[in-house]
Amino acid sequence: MPTVTVAIIAHNEQAKLPLALKSAAWADELVVVDCGSSDRTGELARNSGAKVFTRPNSLAVYVNKQFAADQATSDWIFILDADEEISPELREEIKASVAAPAGCAAFKLPRRNYYFGRWLRHGGKYPDAQLRLFRRGAARFAPLPVHERLEVDGLVSALKSPLDHYHCASSEDMERKRLFYREMLVLSYGLKGKTRFSALLRPFVRFLSGYFLKLGFLDGGPGLKTALMDFCIVTDAGVKYFLDFPGHAKPSL
């Protein structure tokens, strides 16, 4: 039977990490990269039996995700975020797929997103396809600072069971993620050479696209709150980019 490693990177995720670890307990190997946490993230990971590595936190998330994947020794690797959960249905589909991959090197899957007390079905939040399962050595993370992407050498197929994502556990968690996403977006804008005008325009395009064109309004109050939250984060990033990077100045990774 082919073996599977579940790899997680985490920064100050003591509130959510236990659920992710529990959902991955079936794996042959569990790798956790503690990215400079100041809470009990590393301790919780070690207590679960995971192989724990410590690295500095980085806005370039792909760096630590690739490091986590490089520590895996199993035949297959599943990349799991600390605020996600592998359902029993997805677990069984993963096992079946790696046992009979039909020549595939990787598998993508849908992701369900839980925001403000509701599983969202619109606004670009579902099916929110993710490529997370791949044969060891068949994929690497592209050097993208935001929305990291796996590049696969081989065929990619799809699983049907969704991965569950829980956005924020508390107001403190939301604020921490807001600041982190803001800095990632500013970095991304600079590396792409975006104009300051386009950075300021982006939040309005994001809101109109998610809430109206992608039918986010059909998710009711949680859909509106999510669209407004995204709008505020992208607006914050646009303003910071406008102030911090005049002209064509670019940040570095």
C-alpha positions in Angstrom: 0.0 0.0 0.0 1.5 3.4 -1.0 2.3 5.7 2.0 1.1 9.2 2.6 2.7 12.2 4.4 0.5 15.1 5.5 2.6 18.3 5.6 1.5 21.4 7.5 3.1 24.8 8.1 1.8 26.8 11.0 2.4 30.2 12.7 0.6 30.8 16.1 -2.2 28.3 15.2 -2.7 26.7 18.7 -6.5 27.3 18.4 -7.0 25.5 15.1 -4.0 23.2 14.7 -5.5 20.4 17.0 -8.4 19.8 14.5 -6.0 19.7 11.6 -3.7 17.2 13.4 -6.6 15.0 14.5 -7.9 14.9 10.9 -4.5 13.8 9.6 -3.8 11.2 12.3 -4.4 8.4 9.8 -1.4 9.4 7.7 1.8 7.3 7.6 3.8 10.4 8.4 2.9 13.8 9.7 5.3 16.8 9.1 4.7 20.1 10.8 6.9 23.2 10.2 6.5 25.7 13.1 7.1 29.1 11.5 8.3 31.1 14.4 5.3 30.6 16.6 5.2 32.3 20.1 2.3 30.1 21.3 1.9 26.3 21.8 1.9 25.4 18.1 5.1 23.5 18.2 4.3 21.7 21.5 0.9 20.6 20.2 2.5 19.3 17.0 5.1 17.3 18.9 2.5 15.9 21.2 0.6 14.6 18.2 3.6 12.5 17.1 4.5 14.7 14.2 8.0 15.4 13.0 8.4 19.0 13.9 10.8 21.5 12.2 11.3 25.1 13.2 11.7 27.9 10.6 11.4 31.7 10.5 8.0 32.9 9.4 7.9 34.3 5.8 5.6 36.3 3.7 6.7 34.1 0.8 4.6 31.1 2.1 5.7 28.8 -0.7 9.2 28.7 0.9 8.1 27.0 4.0 5.5 24.8 2.2 8.2 23.5 -0.1 10.5 22.9 2.9 7.7 20.9 4.6 7.2 18.8 1.4 11.0 18.2 1.2 11.0 16.6 4.6 8.4 14.0 3.6 9.6 10.4 3.1 6.3 8.8 2.0 5.2 7.9 -1.6 2.6 10.7 -1.6 2.3 14.1 0.0 -0.8 16.0 1.0 -0.4 19.7 1.9 -2.8 20.7 4.7 -3.2 24.2 6.1 -3.4 24.6 9.9 -7.0 25.9 9.7 -8.2 23.0 7.5 -9.7 19.6 8.2 -9.6 16.4 6.2 -13.0 14.8 6.4 -13.5 11.0 6.7 -14.9 11.0 3.2 -11.8 12.8 1.8 -9.5 10.6 3.8 -10.9 7.5 2.2 -10.8 9.0 -1.2 -7.2 9.9 -0.8 -6.3 6.4 0.3 -8.2 4.9 -2.7 -6.6 7.4 -5.1 -3.0 6.7 -4.1 -3.7 3.0 -4.2 -4.8 3.2 -7.8 -3.7 6.5 -9.2 -4.3 5.5 -12.9 -1.0 7.1 -14.0 -1.7 10.4 -12.3 1.0 12.4 -10.6 -1.3 14.7 -8.6 -4.9 15.3 -7.6 -6.9 18.5 -7.1 -10.0 18.7 -4.9 -12.7 21.2 -4.0 -12.5 23.2 -0.7 -15.4 24.3 1.4 -15.0 27.6 3.2 -16.6 28.4 6.6 -17.1 32.1 7.1 -19.2 33.8 9.8 -21.1 30.7 10.7 -21.9 29.4 7.3 -20.4 27.2 4.6 -20.2 29.5 1.6 -21.4 28.3 -1.8 -20.8 31.4 -3.9 -18.6 34.4 -4.3 -15.7 32.4 -5.5 -15.5 30.5 -2.2 -16.7 27.2 -3.6 -15.6 24.9 -5.2 -12.3 26.8 -4.6 -10.3 24.1 -6.3 -7.0 23.2 -4.6 -4.1 21.0 -5.8 -2.9 19.4 -2.6 -2.1 15.7 -3.2 0.9 14.7 -5.3 3.4 11.9 -5.7 6.7 12.8 -3.9 9.1 14.3 -6.4 6.4 15.1 -9.0 5.6 18.6 -8.0 7.1 21.8 -6.5 5.8 25.1 -5.4 6.2 28.0 -7.8 7.9 31.0 -6.4 4.7 33.1 -5.8 4.4 35.2 -2.7 0.6 35.1 -2.7 -1.7 32.1 -3.5 1.1 29.7 -3.8 0.8 27.1 -6.6 2.1 23.6 -7.2 3.7 22.9 -10.6 3.2 19.3 -11.5 5.3 17.1 -13.8 2.6 14.6 -15.0 -1.1 14.1 -15.2 -3.5 15.7 -12.7 -6.9 14.3 -11.8 -9.6 15.4 -9.5 -11.1 14.1 -6.2 -14.8 14.7 -5.4 -14.7 15.0 -1.6 -14.1 18.6 -0.3 -11.4 19.8 2.1 -12.9 21.9 4.9 -11.5 25.3 5.7 -12.4 27.3 8.8 -11.5 30.9 8.3 -11.1 32.6 11.7 -11.5 31.3 15.2 -11.7 34.7 16.9 -11.4 38.5 16.4 -7.7 38.2 17.3 -7.2 35.5 14.7 -9.0 37.7 12.1 -6.8 40.7 12.9 -3.6 38.6 12.7 -4.6 37.2 9.3 -5.7 40.6 8.0 -2.2 42.0 8.7 -0.5 39.0 7.2 -2.6 39.0 4.0 -2.1 42.8 3.7 1.7 42.4 3.8 1.6 39.5 1.3 -0.5 41.6 -1.1 1.8 44.6 -0.8 4.8 42.3 -1.6 2.9 40.8 -4.5 2.0 44.1 -6.0 5.6 45.3 -5.8 7.1 42.2 -7.3 4.5 42.4 -10.2 5.3 46.1 -10.7 1.6 47.1 -10.3 0.9 50.8 -10.6 -0.3 52.5 -7.4 -3.6 53.4 -9.2 -4.3 49.7 -10.0 -3.6 48.8 -6.4 -6.2 51.3 -5.2 -8.7 50.2 -7.8 -8.4 46.5 -7.1 -10.6 46.3 -3.9 -13.6 47.7 -5.9 -13.1 45.2 -8.7 -12.7 42.4 -6.0 -16.0 43.3 -4.3 -18.0 43.7 -7.5 -16.7 40.4 -8.8 -17.1 38.3 -5.7 -20.4 39.7 -4.4 -22.3 40.3 -7.7 -20.7 38.5 -10.7 -19.9 35.4 -8.6 -23.2 35.6 -6.7 -21.8 36.1 -3.3 -25.1 37.8 -2.3 -26.8 34.4 -2.4 -24.9 33.5 0.8 -26.9 36.1 2.7 -25.3 37.9 5.6 -22.2 35.8 5.8 -21.7 36.4 2.0 -21.9 40.2 2.5 -19.6 40.1 5.5 -17.0 38.0 3.6 -17.1 40.4 0.6 -16.7 43.4 2.8 -13.9 41.7 4.8 -12.0 41.0 1.5 -12.7 44.6 0.4 -11.2 46.0 3.6 -8.1 43.8 3.4 -7.4 44.6 -0.3 -8.1 48.3 0.4 -5.7 48.3 3.3 -3.0 46.7 1.1 -3.7 49.2 -1.7 -3.3 52.2 0.6 -0.1 50.8 2.1 1.4 50.1 -1.3 0.5 53.6 -2.5 2.3 55.1 0.5 5.3 52.7 0.8 6.2 52.2 -2.9 6.2 55.5 -4.8 7.1 55.3 -8.5 8.5 52.0 -9.6 10.3 51.0 -6.3 10.0 47.2 -5.8 10.3 45.1 -2.6 12.4 42.0 -2.4 11.6 38.6 -1.0 
